């Protein structure tokens, strides 16, 4: 009796783990994912621009450094076309 219960547990547990592991995760649409990426970049830019401890020269240098990083990341990102990347960079460059 006990061995039967143990055997059933040994058989059922891997099946449960397999089913739980293979459940499909909620996939975001490309539009939503793009907007999240843009929002994250905007937040990074706001942090640089709002930091009052930076003098204007340092703030400009940090902004350029961030723009280069974002440009590189967008060029490697499959979600964004070259045109969309340019639009995002222009949007971020206009932030003050």
N, CA, C and O atoms as a CHARMM CRD file, in Angstrom:
* protein
*
  384
    1    1 UNK  N      0.82800  -1.20200   0.00000 PROA 1      0.00000
    2    1 UNK  CA     0.00000   0.00000   0.00000 PROA 1      0.00000
    3    1 UNK  C      0.86600   1.25700   0.00000 PROA 1      0.00000
    4    1 UNK  O      0.67200   2.16700  -0.80600 PROA 1      0.00000
    5    2 UNK  N      1.81300   1.28200   0.91200 PROA 2      0.00000
    6    2 UNK  CA     2.69300   2.44400   0.99000 PROA 2      0.00000
    7    2 UNK  C      3.54800   2.56800  -0.27100 PROA 2      0.00000
    8    2 UNK  O      3.75100   3.66900  -0.78200 PROA 2      0.00000
    9    3 UNK  N      4.03500   1.46300  -0.75800 PROA 3      0.00000
   10    3 UNK  CA     4.84700   1.50500  -1.97600 PROA 3      0.00000
   11    3 UNK  C      4.02700   1.95000  -3.18200 PROA 3      0.00000
   12    3 UNK  O      4.55800   2.60700  -4.07800 PROA 3      0.00000
   13    4 UNK  N      2.77700   1.61200  -3.21700 PROA 4      0.00000
   14    4 UNK  CA     1.90300   2.04100  -4.30900 PROA 4      0.00000
   15    4 UNK  C      1.72700   3.55900  -4.27300 PROA 4      0.00000
   16    4 UNK  O      1.78000   4.22200  -5.30900 PROA 4      0.00000
   17    5 UNK  N      1.52100   4.08900  -3.10000 PROA 5      0.00000
   18    5 UNK  CA     1.35000   5.53800  -2.95200 PROA 5      0.00000
   19    5 UNK  C      2.64900   6.24800  -3.32700 PROA 5      0.00000
   20    5 UNK  O      2.61900   7.25400  -4.03500 PROA 5      0.00000
   21    6 UNK  N      3.76000   5.74900  -2.87200 PROA 6      0.00000
   22    6 UNK  CA     5.05900   6.34100  -3.19200 PROA 6      0.00000
   23    6 UNK  C      5.31400   6.25400  -4.69500 PROA 6      0.00000
   24    6 UNK  O      5.80900   7.20600  -5.29800 PROA 6      0.00000
   25    7 UNK  N      4.98800   5.14400  -5.28400 PROA 7      0.00000
   26    7 UNK  CA     5.17000   4.96800  -6.72000 PROA 7      0.00000
   27    7 UNK  C      4.29400   5.94500  -7.50700 PROA 7      0.00000
   28    7 UNK  O      4.74300   6.52500  -8.49500 PROA 7      0.00000
   29    8 UNK  N      3.06900   6.12300  -7.07600 PROA 8      0.00000
   30    8 UNK  CA     2.17400   7.08600  -7.72900 PROA 8      0.00000
   31    8 UNK  C      2.72100   8.51400  -7.61500 PROA 8      0.00000
   32    8 UNK  O      2.67800   9.28300  -8.57500 PROA 8      0.00000
   33    9 UNK  N      3.22400   8.84900  -6.45500 PROA 9      0.00000
   34    9 UNK  CA     3.80200  10.18400  -6.25900 PROA 9      0.00000
   35    9 UNK  C      5.00500  10.37400  -7.16900 PROA 9      0.00000
   36    9 UNK  O      5.17100  11.43000  -7.78000 PROA 9      0.00000
   37   10 UNK  N      5.83200   9.36400  -7.25500 PROA 10     0.00000
   38   10 UNK  CA     7.02300   9.43800  -8.10200 PROA 10     0.00000
   39   10 UNK  C      6.64100   9.58700  -9.57300 PROA 10     0.00000
   40   10 UNK  O      7.36300  10.23400 -10.33100 PROA 10     0.00000
   41   11 UNK  N      5.54600   9.01200  -9.97800 PROA 11     0.00000
   42   11 UNK  CA     5.10200   9.12000 -11.36700 PROA 11     0.00000
   43   11 UNK  C      4.38100  10.44500 -11.61500 PROA 11     0.00000
   44   11 UNK  O      4.57000  11.06000 -12.66400 PROA 11     0.00000
   45   12 UNK  N      3.56700  10.88600 -10.67500 PROA 12     0.00000
   46   12 UNK  CA     2.75100  12.08300 -10.86800 PROA 12     0.00000
   47   12 UNK  C      3.56000  13.37500 -10.74100 PROA 12     0.00000
   48   12 UNK  O      3.31600  14.32200 -11.48800 PROA 12     0.00000
   49   13 UNK  N      4.50700  13.43100  -9.82100 PROA 13     0.00000
   50   13 UNK  CA     5.27400  14.66200  -9.62100 PROA 13     0.00000
   51   13 UNK  C      6.01500  15.11800 -10.87700 PROA 13     0.00000
   52   13 UNK  O      5.91900  16.29500 -11.22500 PROA 13     0.00000
   53   14 UNK  N      6.73600  14.26300 -11.56300 PROA 14     0.00000
   54   14 UNK  CA     7.39700  14.74400 -12.79500 PROA 14     0.00000
   55   14 UNK  C      6.40600  15.24600 -13.85100 PROA 14     0.00000
   56   14 UNK  O      6.69900  16.19300 -14.58000 PROA 14     0.00000
   57   15 UNK  N      5.24300  14.61500 -13.92800 PROA 15     0.00000
   58   15 UNK  CA     4.23000  15.06700 -14.88400 PROA 15     0.00000
   59   15 UNK  C      3.75300  16.47200 -14.52000 PROA 15     0.00000
   60   15 UNK  O      3.61000  17.32900 -15.39200 PROA 15     0.00000
   61   16 UNK  N      3.51300  16.70100 -13.25000 PROA 16     0.00000
   62   16 UNK  CA     3.07400  18.03000 -12.79200 PROA 16     0.00000
   63   16 UNK  C      4.16000  19.06200 -13.07000 PROA 16     0.00000
   64   16 UNK  O      3.86300  20.13800 -13.58900 PROA 16     0.00000
   65   17 UNK  N      5.40600  18.75900 -12.73600 PROA 17     0.00000
   66   17 UNK  CA     6.50700  19.67700 -12.99500 PROA 17     0.00000
   67   17 UNK  C      6.64100  19.97000 -14.48700 PROA 17     0.00000
   68   17 UNK  O      6.88200  21.11300 -14.87600 PROA 17     0.00000
   69   18 UNK  N      6.48800  18.97100 -15.29900 PROA 18     0.00000
   70   18 UNK  CA     6.58100  19.15800 -16.74500 PROA 18     0.00000
   71   18 UNK  C      5.48100  20.10100 -17.24100 PROA 18     0.00000
   72   18 UNK  O      5.74000  21.00600 -18.03400 PROA 18     0.00000
   73   19 UNK  N      4.26600  19.88100 -16.77200 PROA 19     0.00000
   74   19 UNK  CA     3.14700  20.71900 -17.20600 PROA 19     0.00000
   75   19 UNK  C      3.30800  22.16200 -16.73500 PROA 19     0.00000
   76   19 UNK  O      3.03400  23.09300 -17.49200 PROA 19     0.00000
   77   20 UNK  N      3.74200  22.35100 -15.52000 PROA 20     0.00000
   78   20 UNK  CA     3.92600  23.69900 -14.99000 PROA 20     0.00000
   79   20 UNK  C      5.05700  24.41000 -15.73500 PROA 20     0.00000
   80   20 UNK  O      4.94100  25.58900 -16.06800 PROA 20     0.00000
   81   21 UNK  N      6.11900  23.70900 -15.98600 PROA 21     0.00000
   82   21 UNK  CA     7.27800  24.30100 -16.65600 PROA 21     0.00000
   83   21 UNK  C      6.95300  24.70000 -18.09500 PROA 21     0.00000
   84   21 UNK  O      7.45900  25.71100 -18.58100 PROA 21     0.00000
   85   22 UNK  N      6.13600  23.94000 -18.76700 PROA 22     0.00000
   86   22 UNK  CA     5.84800  24.18500 -20.17100 PROA 22     0.00000
   87   22 UNK  C      4.64000  25.07400 -20.43100 PROA 22     0.00000
   88   22 UNK  O      4.22500  25.24200 -21.57800 PROA 22     0.00000
   89   23 UNK  N      4.07700  25.64100 -19.37700 PROA 23     0.00000
   90   23 UNK  CA     2.98900  26.58300 -19.59000 PROA 23     0.00000
   91   23 UNK  C      3.54700  27.80000 -20.31400 PROA 23     0.00000
   92   23 UNK  O      4.62400  28.29500 -19.98100 PROA 23     0.00000
   93   24 UNK  N      2.81700  28.26500 -21.28600 PROA 24     0.00000
   94   24 UNK  CA     3.28700  29.40900 -22.06700 PROA 24     0.00000
   95   24 UNK  C      3.21000  30.66400 -21.21000 PROA 24     0.00000
   96   24 UNK  O      2.21900  30.92900 -20.52900 PROA 24     0.00000
   97   25 UNK  N      4.28900  31.41800 -21.27400 PROA 25     0.00000
   98   25 UNK  CA     4.33300  32.68600 -20.57500 PROA 25     0.00000
   99   25 UNK  C      3.58200  33.71000 -21.40000 PROA 25     0.00000
  100   25 UNK  O      3.46800  33.59600 -22.62000 PROA 25     0.00000
  101   26 UNK  N      3.07900  34.70400 -20.71100 PROA 26     0.00000
  102   26 UNK  CA     2.33900  35.74400 -21.40500 PROA 26     0.00000
  103   26 UNK  C      3.32300  36.55700 -22.24500 PROA 26     0.00000
  104   26 UNK  O      4.25500  37.15900 -21.71200 PROA 26     0.00000
  105   27 UNK  N      3.11500  36.56900 -23.53600 PROA 27     0.00000
  106   27 UNK  CA     4.00900  37.25300 -24.46200 PROA 27     0.00000
  107   27 UNK  C      3.42900  38.62600 -24.76900 PROA 27     0.00000
  108   27 UNK  O      2.24700  38.76600 -25.08400 PROA 27     0.00000
  109   28 UNK  N      4.29000  39.63800 -24.66900 PROA 28     0.00000
  110   28 UNK  CA     3.84500  40.99900 -24.94700 PROA 28     0.00000
  111   28 UNK  C      3.91100  41.25600 -26.44600 PROA 28     0.00000
  112   28 UNK  O      4.75900  40.71100 -27.15200 PROA 28     0.00000
  113   29 UNK  N      3.01400  42.08300 -26.90400 PROA 29     0.00000
  114   29 UNK  CA     3.03400  42.43300 -28.32000 PROA 29     0.00000
  115   29 UNK  C      4.25000  43.32000 -28.60200 PROA 29     0.00000
  116   29 UNK  O      4.74000  43.99900 -27.69900 PROA 29     0.00000
  117   30 UNK  N      4.73400  43.31900 -29.82700 PROA 30     0.00000
  118   30 UNK  CA     5.89900  44.15600 -30.15800 PROA 30     0.00000
  119   30 UNK  C      5.67200  45.63800 -29.86700 PROA 30     0.00000
  120   30 UNK  O      6.59400  46.34300 -29.45600 PROA 30     0.00000
  121   31 UNK  N      4.44400  46.10500 -30.08000 PROA 31     0.00000
  122   31 UNK  CA     4.15200  47.51800 -29.82400 PROA 31     0.00000
  123   31 UNK  C      4.32200  47.84600 -28.33800 PROA 31     0.00000
  124   31 UNK  O      4.91200  48.86900 -27.99100 PROA 31     0.00000
  125   32 UNK  N      3.81400  46.99300 -27.47700 PROA 32     0.00000
  126   32 UNK  CA     3.92400  47.21700 -26.03600 PROA 32     0.00000
  127   32 UNK  C      5.38600  47.13300 -25.60300 PROA 32     0.00000
  128   32 UNK  O      5.84800  47.94300 -24.80000 PROA 32     0.00000
  129   33 UNK  N      6.09900  46.16600 -26.12900 PROA 33     0.00000
  130   33 UNK  CA     7.51100  46.00600 -25.78100 PROA 33     0.00000
  131   33 UNK  C      8.32100  47.22300 -26.22700 PROA 33     0.00000
  132   33 UNK  O      9.18700  47.69700 -25.49200 PROA 33     0.00000
  133   34 UNK  N      8.04100  47.72300 -27.41800 PROA 34     0.00000
  134   34 UNK  CA     8.73200  48.91300 -27.90400 PROA 34     0.00000
  135   34 UNK  C      8.48500  50.08900 -26.97700 PROA 34     0.00000
  136   34 UNK  O      9.41000  50.82000 -26.62300 PROA 34     0.00000
  137   35 UNK  N      7.23000  50.26500 -26.58700 PROA 35     0.00000
  138   35 UNK  CA     6.89200  51.40100 -25.72400 PROA 35     0.00000
  139   35 UNK  C      7.58000  51.28300 -24.37100 PROA 35     0.00000
  140   35 UNK  O      8.01300  52.28900 -23.80900 PROA 35     0.00000
  141   36 UNK  N      7.68300  50.07700 -23.84600 PROA 36     0.00000
  142   36 UNK  CA     8.38700  49.88100 -22.57700 PROA 36     0.00000
  143   36 UNK  C      9.86000  50.25200 -22.70900 PROA 36     0.00000
  144   36 UNK  O     10.42800  50.87700 -21.81400 PROA 36     0.00000
  145   37 UNK  N     10.46800  49.87300 -23.81000 PROA 37     0.00000
  146   37 UNK  CA    11.87800  50.20200 -24.04200 PROA 37     0.00000
  147   37 UNK  C     12.05400  51.72200 -24.13400 PROA 37     0.00000
  148   37 UNK  O     12.97200  52.28100 -23.53300 PROA 37     0.00000
  149   38 UNK  N     11.18200  52.38000 -24.88100 PROA 38     0.00000
  150   38 UNK  CA    11.25500  53.83900 -25.02300 PROA 38     0.00000
  151   38 UNK  C     11.05500  54.51200 -23.66600 PROA 38     0.00000
  152   38 UNK  O     11.76100  55.46400 -23.33300 PROA 38     0.00000
  153   39 UNK  N     10.10600  54.02300 -22.89300 PROA 39     0.00000
  154   39 UNK  CA     9.85700  54.59100 -21.56600 PROA 39     0.00000
  155   39 UNK  C     11.07800  54.43300 -20.65900 PROA 39     0.00000
  156   39 UNK  O     11.41600  55.34700 -19.90600 PROA 39     0.00000
  157   40 UNK  N     11.73100  53.28900 -20.72800 PROA 40     0.00000
  158   40 UNK  CA    12.93400  53.08400 -19.91200 PROA 40     0.00000
  159   40 UNK  C     14.04000  54.05200 -20.31700 PROA 40     0.00000
  160   40 UNK  O     14.73300  54.60300 -19.46100 PROA 40     0.00000
  161   41 UNK  N     14.20600  54.26000 -21.62400 PROA 41     0.00000
  162   41 UNK  CA    15.21300  55.21500 -22.08500 PROA 41     0.00000
  163   41 UNK  C     14.86400  56.63100 -21.64200 PROA 41     0.00000
  164   41 UNK  O     15.74800  57.39800 -21.26100 PROA 41     0.00000
  165   42 UNK  N     13.58800  56.97800 -21.68800 PROA 42     0.00000
  166   42 UNK  CA    13.15900  58.31000 -21.24800 PROA 42     0.00000
  167   42 UNK  C     13.45200  58.51500 -19.76500 PROA 42     0.00000
  168   42 UNK  O     13.88400  59.59200 -19.35400 PROA 42     0.00000
  169   43 UNK  N     13.21800  57.49000 -18.97800 PROA 43     0.00000
  170   43 UNK  CA    13.50900  57.57900 -17.54500 PROA 43     0.00000
  171   43 UNK  C     15.00300  57.77400 -17.29800 PROA 43     0.00000
  172   43 UNK  O     15.39300  58.57700 -16.45100 PROA 43     0.00000
  173   44 UNK  N     15.83200  57.04900 -18.02800 PROA 44     0.00000
  174   44 UNK  CA    17.28200  57.22200 -17.89200 PROA 44     0.00000
  175   44 UNK  C     17.69000  58.64500 -18.23700 PROA 44     0.00000
  176   44 UNK  O     18.52000  59.24400 -17.55200 PROA 44     0.00000
  177   45 UNK  N     17.10400  59.18500 -19.30400 PROA 45     0.00000
  178   45 UNK  CA    17.43300  60.54600 -19.72100 PROA 45     0.00000
  179   45 UNK  C     16.95700  61.55700 -18.67600 PROA 45     0.00000
  180   45 UNK  O     17.66600  62.51800 -18.37900 PROA 45     0.00000
  181   46 UNK  N     15.76900  61.34900 -18.12200 PROA 46     0.00000
  182   46 UNK  CA    15.25600  62.25600 -17.09000 PROA 46     0.00000
  183   46 UNK  C     16.15800  62.27300 -15.86700 PROA 46     0.00000
  184   46 UNK  O     16.36900  63.32100 -15.25800 PROA 46     0.00000
  185   47 UNK  N     16.69200  61.10400 -15.50900 PROA 47     0.00000
  186   47 UNK  CA    17.60300  61.04200 -14.36200 PROA 47     0.00000
  187   47 UNK  C     18.83200  61.90100 -14.59800 PROA 47     0.00000
  188   47 UNK  O     19.28600  62.60400 -13.69500 PROA 47     0.00000
  189   48 UNK  N     19.36900  61.84800 -15.80100 PROA 48     0.00000
  190   48 UNK  CA    20.55300  62.65700 -16.11300 PROA 48     0.00000
  191   48 UNK  C     20.19400  64.14200 -16.11500 PROA 48     0.00000
  192   48 UNK  O     20.92900  64.96300 -15.56500 PROA 48     0.00000
  193   49 UNK  N     19.06700  64.48100 -16.73300 PROA 49     0.00000
  194   49 UNK  CA    18.69800  65.88600 -16.87300 PROA 49     0.00000
  195   49 UNK  C     18.23700  66.50900 -15.55800 PROA 49     0.00000
  196   49 UNK  O     18.38100  67.71600 -15.36000 PROA 49     0.00000
  197   50 UNK  N     17.69200  65.70600 -14.67200 PROA 50     0.00000
  198   50 UNK  CA    17.16000  66.24100 -13.41400 PROA 50     0.00000
  199   50 UNK  C     18.20100  66.29700 -12.30600 PROA 50     0.00000
  200   50 UNK  O     17.96300  66.90400 -11.26200 PROA 50     0.00000
  201   51 UNK  N     19.32800  65.68200 -12.51800 PROA 51     0.00000
  202   51 UNK  CA    20.35400  65.67000 -11.48600 PROA 51     0.00000
  203   51 UNK  C     20.98100  67.06100 -11.40300 PROA 51     0.00000
  204   51 UNK  O     21.74200  67.46300 -12.28400 PROA 51     0.00000
  205   52 UNK  N     20.65700  67.78400 -10.34300 PROA 52     0.00000
  206   52 UNK  CA    21.11200  69.16400 -10.19600 PROA 52     0.00000
  207   52 UNK  C     22.59100  69.26100  -9.83700 PROA 52     0.00000
  208   52 UNK  O     23.17900  70.33800  -9.94300 PROA 52     0.00000
  209   53 UNK  N     23.19300  68.16900  -9.41900 PROA 53     0.00000
  210   53 UNK  CA    24.60300  68.22000  -9.04700 PROA 53     0.00000
  211   53 UNK  C     25.50300  68.35100 -10.26800 PROA 53     0.00000
  212   53 UNK  O     26.65400  68.77000 -10.14800 PROA 53     0.00000
  213   54 UNK  N     24.98700  67.99500 -11.44700 PROA 54     0.00000
  214   54 UNK  CA    25.76400  68.12900 -12.67800 PROA 54     0.00000
  215   54 UNK  C     25.75800  69.58600 -13.12900 PROA 54     0.00000
  216   54 UNK  O     24.71800  70.24300 -13.13000 PROA 54     0.00000
  217   55 UNK  N     26.91100  70.06900 -13.50300 PROA 55     0.00000
  218   55 UNK  CA    26.91000  71.38100 -14.15800 PROA 55     0.00000
  219   55 UNK  C     26.54100  71.14800 -15.61100 PROA 55     0.00000
  220   55 UNK  O     26.55300  70.00300 -16.06300 PROA 55     0.00000
  221   56 UNK  N     26.21400  72.19000 -16.35600 PROA 56     0.00000
  222   56 UNK  CA    25.74300  71.99900 -17.73600 PROA 56     0.00000
  223   56 UNK  C     26.71100  71.22000 -18.62600 PROA 56     0.00000
  224   56 UNK  O     26.28200  70.43500 -19.47200 PROA 56     0.00000
  225   57 UNK  N     27.99200  71.42900 -18.44100 PROA 57     0.00000
  226   57 UNK  CA    28.97000  70.71900 -19.26200 PROA 57     0.00000
  227   57 UNK  C     28.94900  69.21600 -18.97600 PROA 57     0.00000
  228   57 UNK  O     28.97900  68.40400 -19.90000 PROA 57     0.00000
  229   58 UNK  N     28.90000  68.85900 -17.72100 PROA 58     0.00000
  230   58 UNK  CA    28.85600  67.43500 -17.34800 PROA 58     0.00000
  231   58 UNK  C     27.53100  66.82600 -17.77900 PROA 58     0.00000
  232   58 UNK  O     27.49200  65.68900 -18.25000 PROA 58     0.00000
  233   59 UNK  N     26.44900  67.57400 -17.61800 PROA 59     0.00000
  234   59 UNK  CA    25.12900  67.07600 -18.02100 PROA 59     0.00000
  235   59 UNK  C     25.10900  66.77500 -19.52000 PROA 59     0.00000
  236   59 UNK  O     24.58300  65.74700 -19.94800 PROA 59     0.00000
  237   60 UNK  N     25.68500  67.68000 -20.31300 PROA 60     0.00000
  238   60 UNK  CA    25.74700  67.46400 -21.75900 PROA 60     0.00000
  239   60 UNK  C     26.58700  66.24400 -22.09100 PROA 60     0.00000
  240   60 UNK  O     26.22000  65.44700 -22.95500 PROA 60     0.00000
  241   61 UNK  N     27.71400  66.09600 -21.40700 PROA 61     0.00000
  242   61 UNK  CA    28.58000  64.94700 -21.63600 PROA 61     0.00000
  243   61 UNK  C     27.86800  63.64100 -21.29100 PROA 61     0.00000
  244   61 UNK  O     27.97200  62.66100 -22.02900 PROA 61     0.00000
  245   62 UNK  N     27.14500  63.62700 -20.17100 PROA 62     0.00000
  246   62 UNK  CA    26.40400  62.43300 -19.76300 PROA 62     0.00000
  247   62 UNK  C     25.26400  62.12100 -20.73700 PROA 62     0.00000
  248   62 UNK  O     24.98500  60.95800 -21.03100 PROA 62     0.00000
  249   63 UNK  N     24.61400  63.17400 -21.23000 PROA 63     0.00000
  250   63 UNK  CA    23.52700  62.99000 -22.19000 PROA 63     0.00000
  251   63 UNK  C     24.06400  62.38000 -23.48500 PROA 63     0.00000
  252   63 UNK  O     23.44300  61.48100 -24.05300 PROA 63     0.00000
  253   64 UNK  N     25.20300  62.86100 -23.94700 PROA 64     0.00000
  254   64 UNK  CA    25.81400  62.31800 -25.16900 PROA 64     0.00000
  255   64 UNK  C     26.21500  60.86400 -24.95700 PROA 64     0.00000
  256   64 UNK  O     26.02400  60.02700 -25.83900 PROA 64     0.00000
  257   65 UNK  N     26.76700  60.56800 -23.79300 PROA 65     0.00000
  258   65 UNK  CA    27.17700  59.19600 -23.49900 PROA 65     0.00000
  259   65 UNK  C     25.96200  58.26300 -23.49400 PROA 65     0.00000
  260   65 UNK  O     26.02800  57.15000 -24.01500 PROA 65     0.00000
  261   66 UNK  N     24.86500  58.71800 -22.90700 PROA 66     0.00000
  262   66 UNK  CA    23.64200  57.91500 -22.89400 PROA 66     0.00000
  263   66 UNK  C     23.08100  57.75400 -24.30300 PROA 66     0.00000
  264   66 UNK  O     22.61800  56.67200 -24.66400 PROA 66     0.00000
  265   67 UNK  N     23.11700  58.81100 -25.09800 PROA 67     0.00000
  266   67 UNK  CA    22.60200  58.73600 -26.46600 PROA 67     0.00000
  267   67 UNK  C     23.40200  57.72100 -27.29200 PROA 67     0.00000
  268   67 UNK  O     22.82800  56.98400 -28.09300 PROA 67     0.00000
  269   68 UNK  N     24.71000  57.68200 -27.10100 PROA 68     0.00000
  270   68 UNK  CA    25.54000  56.70100 -27.80900 PROA 68     0.00000
  271   68 UNK  C     25.17400  55.28200 -27.39100 PROA 68     0.00000
  272   68 UNK  O     25.08100  54.38100 -28.22400 PROA 68     0.00000
  273   69 UNK  N     24.96700  55.09700 -26.09300 PROA 69     0.00000
  274   69 UNK  CA    24.59100  53.77000 -25.57700 PROA 69     0.00000
  275   69 UNK  C     23.24800  53.34300 -26.15700 PROA 69     0.00000
  276   69 UNK  O     23.09200  52.20800 -26.60700 PROA 69     0.00000
  277   70 UNK  N     22.27800  54.25900 -26.14300 PROA 70     0.00000
  278   70 UNK  CA    20.94500  53.95200 -26.66000 PROA 70     0.00000
  279   70 UNK  C     21.00500  53.67100 -28.15700 PROA 70     0.00000
  280   70 UNK  O     20.34800  52.74800 -28.63900 PROA 70     0.00000
  281   71 UNK  N     21.77400  54.44500 -28.88700 PROA 71     0.00000
  282   71 UNK  CA    21.92700  54.22600 -30.31700 PROA 71     0.00000
  283   71 UNK  C     22.46300  52.81800 -30.58800 PROA 71     0.00000
  284   71 UNK  O     21.96300  52.11600 -31.46600 PROA 71     0.00000
  285   72 UNK  N     23.45900  52.42300 -29.84400 PROA 72     0.00000
  286   72 UNK  CA    24.02100  51.08300 -30.02500 PROA 72     0.00000
  287   72 UNK  C     22.98100  50.00900 -29.70200 PROA 72     0.00000
  288   72 UNK  O     22.81000  49.05600 -30.46200 PROA 72     0.00000
  289   73 UNK  N     22.29000  50.16700 -28.57300 PROA 73     0.00000
  290   73 UNK  CA    21.29600  49.16700 -28.17700 PROA 73     0.00000
  291   73 UNK  C     20.16200  49.06300 -29.18500 PROA 73     0.00000
  292   73 UNK  O     19.71200  47.96100 -29.50000 PROA 73     0.00000
  293   74 UNK  N     19.70000  50.19300 -29.68900 PROA 74     0.00000
  294   74 UNK  CA    18.61400  50.17000 -30.67500 PROA 74     0.00000
  295   74 UNK  C     19.06500  49.55300 -31.99600 PROA 74     0.00000
  296   74 UNK  O     18.27700  48.90000 -32.68000 PROA 74     0.00000
  297   75 UNK  N     20.31800  49.75800 -32.35000 PROA 75     0.00000
  298   75 UNK  CA    20.80200  49.17400 -33.60400 PROA 75     0.00000
  299   75 UNK  C     20.86100  47.64900 -33.51300 PROA 75     0.00000
  300   75 UNK  O     20.78900  46.96200 -34.53200 PROA 75     0.00000
  301   76 UNK  N     20.99000  47.12700 -32.30800 PROA 76     0.00000
  302   76 UNK  CA    21.03900  45.68100 -32.11600 PROA 76     0.00000
  303   76 UNK  C     19.64900  45.07900 -31.82200 PROA 76     0.00000
  304   76 UNK  O     19.48200  43.86000 -31.82500 PROA 76     0.00000
  305   77 UNK  N     18.68000  45.93200 -31.57500 PROA 77     0.00000
  306   77 UNK  CA    17.35400  45.48400 -31.16500 PROA 77     0.00000
  307   77 UNK  C     16.51000  45.12800 -32.39100 PROA 77     0.00000
  308   77 UNK  O     16.36200  45.93400 -33.30900 PROA 77     0.00000
  309   78 UNK  N     15.96600  43.92500 -32.39200 PROA 78     0.00000
  310   78 UNK  CA    15.17000  43.45800 -33.52500 PROA 78     0.00000
  311   78 UNK  C     13.79400  44.10700 -33.60300 PROA 78     0.00000
  312   78 UNK  O     13.15900  44.07500 -34.65700 PROA 78     0.00000
  313   79 UNK  N     13.32700  44.69100 -32.51200 PROA 79     0.00000
  314   79 UNK  CA    12.01200  45.30900 -32.50400 PROA 79     0.00000
  315   79 UNK  C     11.98000  46.60600 -33.31000 PROA 79     0.00000
  316   79 UNK  O     10.94000  46.98000 -33.85200 PROA 79     0.00000
  317   80 UNK  N     13.11900  47.28700 -33.38700 PROA 80     0.00000
  318   80 UNK  CA    13.14900  48.61800 -33.98200 PROA 80     0.00000
  319   80 UNK  C     13.78800  48.61100 -35.36800 PROA 80     0.00000
  320   80 UNK  O     14.84000  48.01000 -35.58500 PROA 80     0.00000
  321   81 UNK  N     13.12500  49.29100 -36.29400 PROA 81     0.00000
  322   81 UNK  CA    13.73200  49.52000 -37.60800 PROA 81     0.00000
  323   81 UNK  C     14.68700  50.70500 -37.47000 PROA 81     0.00000
  324   81 UNK  O     14.71200  51.38100 -36.44100 PROA 81     0.00000
  325   82 UNK  N     15.46300  50.94300 -38.50900 PROA 82     0.00000
  326   82 UNK  CA    16.40100  52.06300 -38.46800 PROA 82     0.00000
  327   82 UNK  C     15.65800  53.39000 -38.33300 PROA 82     0.00000
  328   82 UNK  O     16.09300  54.28700 -37.61200 PROA 82     0.00000
  329   83 UNK  N     14.54900  53.49800 -39.02500 PROA 83     0.00000
  330   83 UNK  CA    13.73800  54.72400 -38.96800 PROA 83     0.00000
  331   83 UNK  C     13.16700  54.94200 -37.56500 PROA 83     0.00000
  332   83 UNK  O     13.18600  56.06000 -37.05100 PROA 83     0.00000
  333   84 UNK  N     12.67100  53.89500 -36.96400 PROA 84     0.00000
  334   84 UNK  CA    12.12700  54.00700 -35.60800 PROA 84     0.00000
  335   84 UNK  C     13.22200  54.37300 -34.60900 PROA 84     0.00000
  336   84 UNK  O     12.99300  55.15800 -33.68800 PROA 84     0.00000
  337   85 UNK  N     14.39400  53.81000 -34.79100 PROA 85     0.00000
  338   85 UNK  CA    15.51700  54.13200 -33.91600 PROA 85     0.00000
  339   85 UNK  C     15.85000  55.61600 -33.99400 PROA 85     0.00000
  340   85 UNK  O     16.09100  56.25800 -32.97100 PROA 85     0.00000
  341   86 UNK  N     15.86400  56.15800 -35.20500 PROA 86     0.00000
  342   86 UNK  CA    16.14300  57.58200 -35.38800 PROA 86     0.00000
  343   86 UNK  C     15.08400  58.43300 -34.69100 PROA 86     0.00000
  344   86 UNK  O     15.40700  59.44500 -34.06800 PROA 86     0.00000
  345   87 UNK  N     13.82300  58.02300 -34.79600 PROA 87     0.00000
  346   87 UNK  CA    12.74100  58.76700 -34.15100 PROA 87     0.00000
  347   87 UNK  C     12.90800  58.77500 -32.63500 PROA 87     0.00000
  348   87 UNK  O     12.71400  59.80400 -31.98800 PROA 87     0.00000
  349   88 UNK  N     13.26600  57.62700 -32.07700 PROA 88     0.00000
  350   88 UNK  CA    13.46000  57.53900 -30.62400 PROA 88     0.00000
  351   88 UNK  C     14.61700  58.43000 -30.19900 PROA 88     0.00000
  352   88 UNK  O     14.51600  59.15400 -29.20900 PROA 88     0.00000
  353   89 UNK  N     15.71200  58.38000 -30.94300 PROA 89     0.00000
  354   89 UNK  CA    16.87900  59.21000 -30.61200 PROA 89     0.00000
  355   89 UNK  C     16.55400  60.69900 -30.71100 PROA 89     0.00000
  356   89 UNK  O     16.99800  61.48800 -29.87700 PROA 89     0.00000
  357   90 UNK  N     15.78200  61.08400 -31.72700 PROA 90     0.00000
  358   90 UNK  CA    15.37900  62.48500 -31.86700 PROA 90     0.00000
  359   90 UNK  C     14.50400  62.90700 -30.70000 PROA 90     0.00000
  360   90 UNK  O     14.65600  64.00800 -30.17000 PROA 90     0.00000
  361   91 UNK  N     13.59800  62.04300 -30.30200 PROA 91     0.00000
  362   91 UNK  CA    12.72800  62.34000 -29.16800 PROA 91     0.00000
  363   91 UNK  C     13.55700  62.56000 -27.90200 PROA 91     0.00000
  364   91 UNK  O     13.32700  63.51200 -27.15700 PROA 91     0.00000
  365   92 UNK  N     14.51600  61.67600 -27.67200 PROA 92     0.00000
  366   92 UNK  CA    15.35600  61.78000 -26.47100 PROA 92     0.00000
  367   92 UNK  C     16.29000  62.98000 -26.53500 PROA 92     0.00000
  368   92 UNK  O     16.57500  63.60500 -25.51400 PROA 92     0.00000
  369   93 UNK  N     16.76300  63.30000 -27.72700 PROA 93     0.00000
  370   93 UNK  CA    17.66600  64.43100 -27.87500 PROA 93     0.00000
  371   93 UNK  C     16.96000  65.76000 -27.56700 PROA 93     0.00000
  372   93 UNK  O     17.59300  66.71100 -27.10900 PROA 93     0.00000
  373   94 UNK  N     15.66000  65.81800 -27.82000 PROA 94     0.00000
  374   94 UNK  CA    14.89100  67.04100 -27.58500 PROA 94     0.00000
  375   94 UNK  C     14.53800  67.23900 -26.11900 PROA 94     0.00000
  376   94 UNK  O     14.09500  68.31800 -25.72600 PROA 94     0.00000
  377   95 UNK  N     14.73000  66.20800 -25.31200 PROA 95     0.00000
  378   95 UNK  CA    14.37700  66.32300 -23.89300 PROA 95     0.00000
  379   95 UNK  C     15.28400  67.32500 -23.21000 PROA 95     0.00000
  380   95 UNK  O     16.49100  67.35700 -23.44900 PROA 95     0.00000
  381   96 UNK  N     14.68300  68.15200 -22.34600 PROA 96     0.00000
  382   96 UNK  CA    15.45300  69.14400 -21.60100 PROA 96     0.00000
  383   96 UNK  C     15.11100  69.10700 -20.14700 PROA 96     0.00000
  384   96 UNK  O     15.66500  69.87700 -19.36200 PROA 96     0.00000
